[in-house]
Amino acid sequence: MSTKSVSVLNDLTEINNDRIAGFEKAIADIKDENVDLKALFQEYSSQSRKFSQELTAIVAGYGEDVETGNSVAGTLHRAWIDVKSLFGGSDRASILSEAERGEDAIKAAYKVALENGDLSGTALETVSNQASEIKSAHDAIKALRDAARSMN
């Protein structure tokens, strides 16, 4: 596995870890009237835990160094870190807008990984499948945000 591929997989692991932290921050800040969002964000947090584990297993399987933290140094995941600090709005539309911004960031990171990540075999298949699930999550959050905006 190329150094570039390992770096890309490690960056995706980190953005997934940042996504977990972002959703957990949102869950902690959400008021009772948006309890359905807590369940949804918990689901997506669990999804990213699974994705991080899958990516870490691929990197470790090639005997490469695994990065498992959240870091401000990487380029692909910086946007989710920025979004984490913004969860504070209490109305449904603003919560969903911030969540969608985070989902835009992770969706873009997966796009870059697939287009420029030098991935092949299991790594390519795994990242491709994860990207599809990330897109579905993004689309669900965007639909909820649009519905919340139309109710205001």
C-alpha distance (Angstrom), angle and dihedral (degrees) to the residues before:
residue distance angle dihedral
M1 . . .
S2 3.79 . .
T3 3.79 123.3 .
K4 3.81 87.9 -118.2
S5 3.82 91.7 55.1
V6 3.80 91.9 49.3
S7 3.80 90.6 49.3
V8 3.82 91.6 49.7
L9 3.82 92.8 48.7
N10 3.81 90.8 47.7
D11 3.83 90.3 49.6
L12 3.81 90.0 51.0
T13 3.80 89.3 49.7
E14 3.80 89.6 52.9
I15 3.80 95.3 47.6
N16 3.80 88.7 50.1
N17 3.81 88.7 51.7
D18 3.79 89.1 49.6
R19 3.81 89.7 48.7
I20 3.82 89.2 53.8
A21 3.80 90.8 51.3
G22 3.81 91.4 46.0
F23 3.77 94.2 51.7
E24 3.81 91.5 44.2
K25 3.82 89.5 53.2
A26 3.80 89.7 49.7
I27 3.82 91.5 48.1
A28 3.80 90.4 52.8
D29 3.81 92.0 49.5
I30 3.81 99.5 43.4
K31 3.78 116.4 106.9
D32 3.81 123.1 -132.5
E33 3.81 94.7 -99.0
N34 3.82 88.4 68.4
V35 3.79 96.9 46.9
D36 3.82 90.6 133.3
L37 3.81 88.7 64.1
K38 3.79 90.3 55.0
A39 3.81 89.6 58.7
L40 3.80 92.5 46.2
F41 3.80 93.5 47.5
Q42 3.81 90.1 47.3
E43 3.81 88.5 54.4
Y44 3.81 91.8 51.3
S45 3.80 91.5 45.2
S46 3.82 88.8 54.3
Q47 3.80 89.2 46.7
S48 3.80 90.8 56.9
R49 3.82 91.4 46.9
K50 3.80 87.9 56.4
F51 3.81 91.7 45.8
S52 3.82 92.0 50.1
Q53 3.79 90.6 51.0
E54 3.81 92.0 49.4
L55 3.81 93.1 48.9
T56 3.80 92.7 45.4
A57 3.82 90.4 51.1
I58 3.80 91.2 53.4
V59 3.81 93.3 50.2
A60 3.82 92.5 44.5
G61 3.81 90.2 46.7
Y62 3.79 88.8 62.6
G63 3.80 90.6 50.3
E64 3.79 91.9 -112.8
D65 3.81 128.4 139.9
V66 3.78 112.5 -88.0
E67 3.80 121.5 -142.6
T68 3.77 110.2 -157.0
G69 3.78 106.1 165.9
N70 3.74 135.9 87.9
S71 3.76 110.3 -101.4
V72 3.76 135.8 -179.1
A73 3.78 90.4 -151.4
G74 3.81 98.4 74.8
T75 3.76 121.0 87.3
L76 3.80 102.5 -144.2
H77 3.78 99.5 57.0
R78 3.78 105.1 38.1
A79 3.80 93.5 103.4
W80 3.82 95.3 60.3
I81 3.80 88.9 54.2
D82 3.81 89.5 53.7
V83 3.79 91.0 49.0
K84 3.83 92.9 51.8
S85 3.80 90.3 66.7
L86 3.79 92.3 50.0
F87 3.81 98.2 60.0
G88 3.73 99.8 104.7
G89 3.75 103.9 96.9
S90 3.74 108.9 111.6
D91 3.79 101.0 -156.9
R92 3.76 118.3 93.6
A93 3.80 96.7 -121.4
S94 3.82 94.1 52.8
I95 3.83 92.9 46.1
L96 3.80 90.0 51.5
S97 3.81 92.6 44.1
E98 3.81 90.6 56.5
A99 3.80 91.4 45.1
E100 3.78 89.6 51.3
R101 3.80 91.1 51.2
G102 3.79 88.4 55.2
E103 3.78 91.4 47.4
D104 3.82 89.4 50.0
A105 3.81 87.8 55.9
I106 3.79 96.6 49.6
K107 3.81 91.8 42.2
A108 3.83 89.0 53.6
A109 3.81 91.2 47.6
Y110 3.80 90.7 54.6
K111 3.81 90.7 47.4
V112 3.81 91.0 53.4
A113 3.81 90.8 46.0
L114 3.80 91.8 52.4
E115 3.80 94.6 44.7
N116 3.81 100.5 39.6
G117 3.79 107.2 12.1
D118 3.80 99.9 99.1
L119 3.81 88.4 -130.8
S120 3.78 125.8 163.3
G121 3.79 141.2 165.3
T122 3.79 117.1 2.1
A123 3.81 92.5 -3.4
L124 3.80 92.3 56.1
E125 3.80 93.0 44.7
T126 3.81 93.1 48.0
V127 3.82 94.8 46.5
S128 3.80 90.5 45.9
N129 3.81 92.3 52.1
Q130 3.80 91.7 45.7
A131 3.81 91.2 49.0
S132 3.79 89.3 55.1
E133 3.82 91.5 52.5
I134 3.83 91.2 45.6
K135 3.82 89.4 53.0
S136 3.82 90.4 51.7
A137 3.81 90.9 50.0
H138 3.80 90.7 48.5
D139 3.79 92.1 49.5
A140 3.83 91.9 48.9
I141 3.81 92.2 51.0
K142 3.81 91.5 45.6
A143 3.83 91.0 51.3
L144 3.82 90.9 50.1
R145 3.82 90.3 47.7
D146 3.80 91.8 50.4
A147 3.82 90.4 49.1
A148 3.82 91.2 49.0
R149 3.81 91.4 50.0
S150 3.80 91.9 51.0
M151 3.82 90.7 53.5
N152 3.83 92.7 56.4
